[in-house]
């Protein structure tokens, strides 16, 4: 059986209603800074924040899952108006079952981006019918299991890139013609041509 992989990804993207992300290694660069008083600090990308806004404008909610309890993460989620923040989570697969029950969504309406082996069970579960991604610097096992490998690394726009990828797939869903840009027709950027 021949399957048009790109068309399948576009179909899946059209169903997505919730994009979930791991925190450390996706929204942050896996580094932790400690002040002299022991305060933990983490760096977040502003571009990832815009990714949540673009998803929201498209009717897609975002959520964050973290194994850590972090006041800084709570503030970040509040600033981004993310209602679904799950902290102190050790069993992400069990949480996924709870999320599906709480929201009434099905697994094919979920997208997930993660970076480490504790994300693998959820990545495999979501990946059967939903969409999955990983930052460029994710663990090799994760990179082998996802639909989309970002060019960006964790903490440097990987979530934004994943969001943009999903939105791009949604925009091209249903397109039945092939297109190309003919650069020979103009000196500036070319023109879009549709091929039947």
Secondary structure by P-SEA (a helix, b strand, c coil): cccaaaaaaaaaaaaccbbbbbccccccccbbbbcccbbbbbbbbaaaaaaaaaaaaacbbbbbbbccccaaaaaaaaaacccccccccccaaaaaaaaaaaaccccccbbbbbccccaaaaaaaaaccbbbbbcccccaaaaacccccccccccccaaaaaaaaaaaaaaaccccbbbbbccccccccbbbbbcc
